[in-house]
Amino acid sequence: MKKLVIALTAAAAAAAFASPALAADLAARPYTKAPAPIAPVYNWTGFYIFGGGGGGLWAADQNVQTNVGSIPLSIDHRQGGSGWFGTVGIGYDWQFNGPWVFGLFADGQFGSIKGTLDDPFNQVIAPIKLEDSWAVGARVGYLVAPNVLSYVNGGYSGSQWSRTTLLDEFSGAPVGGHTNSFTRNGWFIGGGVENSLNIFGISSPGWFMKTEYRSAFYDKKSVPLLFDGTNLPVGTNLRFNSWNQTISTSLVYRFNWGGAPISAKY
């Protein structure tokens, strides 16, 4: 019996010393890297509407022409103005080749971007403002993230300019003359960024915000100065050539957002 106890004790001790060696001989557990998170991919194809506002500047190269007796005279100078506007519009986008987006849109701007026309020969000024403008164009953009679009755009633009009252250049008093309102056609180019919104940290499907810069160039217009009541020309014409710049921020709603995702890589 005593010999049996001694044998069992010896076996247990041998097993204790052997265990670390056996553990060392076992292969280490392989490390498995967690899979990278998959960014959501959205479909930008579909209709959208937007509305917002912003500020603008216009500058105009003016050429004033008149006659002193039989001698024609002219003066070239630059005038300008500034102000605010609101905007509304609608569009449709197509997503293609993964992160590329092409779209067509139309919008209108309404507000008061004010400036002056100037006749240095008769020493009168005519306060004028860009009341409305409208545009139809196309844009091409690239998705820098699945929910962020950077784009450039361009197309046709038209504008409506207000009727003016001629004022004395020094006193500001009316002098009995005016110019009629007129429209001008032209073109524009611009660009911006559009991104999805999180309101109070909560995802808001379909709601986006875009900020856009636009530069519009309008055709020359010869604006005659007219007498009040008779509409007869005073004898001076102002050639008006306008360049308009605006920056706007708009809230956008995309009707298809949250639909079936498409395959793409960003």
Wavefront OBJ file of the C-alpha trace (Angstrom):
o trace
v 0.000 0.000 0.000
v 2.798 2.371 0.913
v 4.508 1.634 -2.392
v 1.262 2.446 -4.294
v 0.951 5.857 -2.644
v 4.572 6.683 -3.444
v 4.016 5.667 -7.113
v 0.895 7.826 -7.492
v 2.629 10.811 -5.922
v 5.551 10.471 -8.307
v 3.206 10.238 -11.319
v 1.310 13.383 -10.285
v 4.548 15.328 -9.902
v 5.744 14.197 -13.322
v 2.448 15.271 -14.888
v 2.701 18.709 -13.243
v 6.180 19.294 -14.646
v 5.157 18.027 -18.087
v 2.060 20.245 -18.450
v 3.911 23.531 -19.286
v 6.005 21.759 -21.878
v 2.932 20.286 -23.508
v 1.209 23.697 -23.498
v 4.273 25.244 -25.122
v 4.175 22.633 -27.842
v 0.564 23.486 -28.740
v 0.095 25.870 -31.717
v -0.898 29.464 -30.832
v -4.503 30.424 -31.571
v -4.562 32.209 -34.946
v -5.493 35.965 -34.920
v -8.437 36.876 -37.106
v -8.831 40.552 -38.083
v -12.345 41.889 -37.777
v -13.906 42.647 -41.183
v -13.910 46.310 -42.192
v -17.308 47.985 -41.919
v -19.143 48.268 -45.229
v -20.203 51.820 -46.073
v -23.789 52.126 -47.251
v -24.213 52.744 -50.986
v -27.201 54.830 -52.038
v -28.999 55.371 -55.301
v -29.000 59.053 -56.318
v -31.218 58.466 -59.348
v -34.566 60.264 -59.070
v -36.486 63.538 -58.729
v -35.794 66.241 -56.150
v -37.083 69.693 -55.196
v -35.321 72.473 -53.308
v -35.744 75.927 -51.833
v -33.454 78.373 -50.063
v -31.802 81.753 -50.313
v -28.561 83.648 -50.459
v -26.763 86.811 -51.459
v -25.474 88.215 -54.712
v -23.395 90.860 -56.448
v -23.595 92.256 -59.944
v -21.165 94.375 -61.884
v -21.908 96.098 -65.185
v -19.622 97.641 -67.777
v -21.541 100.719 -68.953
v -20.985 102.806 -72.034
v -22.863 106.141 -72.010
v -23.511 107.680 -75.425
v -24.859 111.159 -76.219
v -24.477 113.972 -78.735
v -23.328 117.519 -78.098
v -24.552 119.278 -81.213
v -23.221 117.126 -84.019
v -20.401 115.669 -81.913
v -20.972 112.160 -80.536
v -19.518 111.527 -77.090
v -19.210 108.406 -74.973
v -17.878 107.396 -71.564
v -17.012 103.886 -70.350
v -17.249 103.073 -66.654
v -18.280 100.268 -64.292
v -21.235 100.183 -61.917
v -22.472 97.488 -59.546
v -24.900 96.349 -56.893
v -25.565 93.824 -54.140
v -28.454 92.281 -52.227
v -30.336 89.115 -51.323
v -32.610 86.604 -53.053
v -34.682 83.461 -52.527
v -34.665 80.445 -54.809
v -36.837 77.404 -55.636
v -36.264 74.620 -58.151
v -36.701 71.054 -59.334
v -34.385 68.496 -60.901
v -33.675 64.896 -61.824
v -30.405 62.992 -61.353
v -28.989 59.777 -62.836
v -26.219 57.865 -61.059
v -23.904 55.990 -63.423
v -20.522 54.222 -63.390
v -20.597 53.980 -59.607
v -19.860 57.369 -58.034
v -20.749 59.630 -61.001
v -24.011 61.607 -61.112
v -25.501 63.541 -64.047
v -28.602 65.716 -63.694
v -30.925 68.265 -65.293
v -32.616 71.054 -63.342
v -34.558 74.319 -63.524
v -34.805 77.030 -60.899
v -35.900 80.603 -60.258
v -34.484 83.376 -58.083
v -36.458 86.320 -56.741
v -35.317 89.200 -54.577
v -33.603 92.554 -54.662
v -29.996 92.900 -55.828
v -29.748 96.682 -56.125
v -27.348 99.001 -57.900
v -27.355 102.104 -60.122
v -27.097 103.230 -63.707
v -25.157 106.459 -64.164
v -25.309 109.209 -66.808
v -22.368 111.563 -66.181
v -23.317 113.804 -69.128
v -26.686 114.785 -67.615
v -25.443 114.191 -64.048
v -28.262 111.797 -63.202
v -28.365 108.310 -61.705
v -31.002 105.598 -62.009
v -31.368 103.108 -59.117
v -31.951 99.668 -60.623
v -32.302 96.164 -59.254
v -32.166 92.611 -60.476
v -35.663 91.449 -59.504
v -35.858 87.929 -60.901
v -33.687 85.417 -62.702
v -34.258 81.894 -63.940
v -32.073 79.072 -65.176
v -32.211 75.723 -66.967
v -29.073 73.642 -66.888
v -27.186 70.428 -66.270
v -24.775 69.271 -63.616
v -22.099 66.591 -63.340
v -20.963 65.417 -59.941
v -18.793 62.903 -58.129
v -19.708 61.164 -54.865
v -16.828 61.891 -52.514
v -18.799 59.799 -49.996
v -21.971 57.727 -50.507
v -24.096 60.636 -49.220
v -21.971 63.639 -50.331
v -22.006 64.950 -53.915
v -19.516 67.509 -55.265
v -20.623 68.957 -58.618
v -20.226 71.582 -61.338
v -23.116 72.964 -63.387
v -23.929 75.306 -66.243
v -26.605 76.315 -68.740
v -29.013 79.072 -69.807
v -30.028 81.970 -67.552
v -32.475 84.843 -67.996
v -32.986 87.968 -65.877
v -35.568 90.709 -65.232
v -34.388 94.234 -64.334
v -36.613 96.876 -62.757
v -37.962 100.165 -64.095
v -35.990 103.107 -62.682
v -36.539 106.761 -61.795
v -33.847 109.259 -62.836
v -32.429 111.195 -59.889
v -30.147 114.193 -59.663
v -26.635 112.897 -59.018
v -25.993 115.410 -56.212
v -29.343 116.067 -54.485
v -31.065 112.727 -55.169
v -34.255 114.528 -56.273
v -36.313 113.145 -59.225
v -35.617 114.973 -62.497
v -38.682 113.866 -64.491
v -37.204 110.902 -66.329
v -37.013 107.129 -66.138
v -35.920 103.934 -67.843
v -38.245 101.049 -68.632
v -37.834 97.558 -67.199
v -36.075 95.049 -69.423
v -35.024 91.396 -69.618
v -31.659 89.945 -70.563
v -30.611 86.442 -71.625
v -27.285 84.766 -71.003
v -25.527 81.755 -69.552
v -24.124 80.621 -66.225
v -21.495 78.337 -64.720
v -21.095 77.248 -61.114
v -20.606 74.443 -58.646
v -21.400 73.232 -55.171
v -21.705 70.462 -52.605
v -24.826 68.507 -51.613
v -24.979 66.243 -48.563
v -27.559 64.303 -46.559
v -28.804 65.754 -43.272
v -28.834 64.467 -39.719
v -31.311 66.457 -37.635
v -30.444 66.439 -33.920
v -28.213 63.434 -34.575
v -31.052 61.468 -36.193
v -30.775 60.349 -39.811
v -33.416 62.079 -41.958
v -33.928 60.012 -45.134
v -34.524 62.115 -48.226
v -33.470 65.459 -46.715
v -30.315 67.120 -48.007
v -28.612 70.508 -47.943
v -26.693 72.060 -50.818
v -24.494 75.150 -51.022
v -23.794 76.539 -54.479
v -21.832 79.314 -56.178
v -23.055 80.602 -59.546
v -21.697 83.159 -62.008
v -24.072 84.431 -64.734
v -23.229 86.569 -67.772
v -25.981 88.526 -69.564
v -26.187 90.070 -73.038
v -25.577 93.762 -73.608
v -28.619 96.031 -73.489
v -28.908 99.603 -74.766
v -31.134 101.345 -72.187
v -32.578 104.712 -73.332
v -33.308 107.463 -70.809
v -36.923 108.624 -71.253
v -38.983 111.654 -70.212
v -41.841 110.949 -67.813
v -45.328 111.166 -69.334
v -44.243 111.188 -72.980
v -41.740 108.294 -72.996
v -39.699 110.351 -75.480
v -35.923 109.745 -75.363
v -33.792 112.244 -73.497
v -31.039 111.642 -76.032
v -28.763 109.442 -73.914
v -28.395 105.671 -74.086
v -26.714 103.480 -71.481
v -25.205 100.266 -72.786
v -25.557 97.776 -69.940
v -23.502 94.561 -69.769
v -24.058 92.649 -66.529
v -22.156 89.924 -64.683
v -23.977 88.440 -61.688
v -22.472 86.302 -58.878
v -24.495 84.497 -56.202
v -23.973 82.116 -53.278
v -26.996 80.199 -51.989
v -27.877 77.488 -49.472
v -30.949 75.323 -50.077
v -32.863 72.540 -48.372
v -33.349 69.597 -50.772
v -35.839 66.734 -50.657
v -35.055 63.645 -52.778
v -38.110 61.499 -53.443
v -36.282 58.221 -54.096
v -33.883 58.318 -51.149
v -33.909 55.167 -49.040
v -34.752 52.933 -51.997
v -32.792 49.892 -53.110
v -29.001 50.420 -52.986
v -26.866 49.906 -56.067
v -23.435 48.352 -56.464
v -20.606 50.885 -56.492
v -17.148 51.538 -55.090
v -16.047 54.854 -53.586
l 1 2 3 4 5 6 7 8 9 10 11 12 13 14 15 16 17 18 19 20 21 22 23 24 25 26 27 28 29 30 31 32 33 34 35 36 37 38 39 40 41 42 43 44 45 46 47 48 49 50 51 52 53 54 55 56 57 58 59 60 61 62 63 64 65 66 67 68 69 70 71 72 73 74 75 76 77 78 79 80 81 82 83 84 85 86 87 88 89 90 91 92 93 94 95 96 97 98 99 100 101 102 103 104 105 106 107 108 109 110 111 112 113 114 115 116 117 118 119 120 121 122 123 124 125 126 127 128 129 130 131 132 133 134 135 136 137 138 139 140 141 142 143 144 145 146 147 148 149 150 151 152 153 154 155 156 157 158 159 160 161 162 163 164 165 166 167 168 169 170 171 172 173 174 175 176 177 178 179 180 181 182 183 184 185 186 187 188 189 190 191 192 193 194 195 196 197 198 199 200 201 202 203 204 205 206 207 208 209 210 211 212 213 214 215 216 217 218 219 220 221 222 223 224 225 226 227 228 229 230 231 232 233 234 235 236 237 238 239 240 241 242 243 244 245 246 247 248 249 250 251 252 253 254 255 256 257 258 259 260 261 262 263 264 265 266
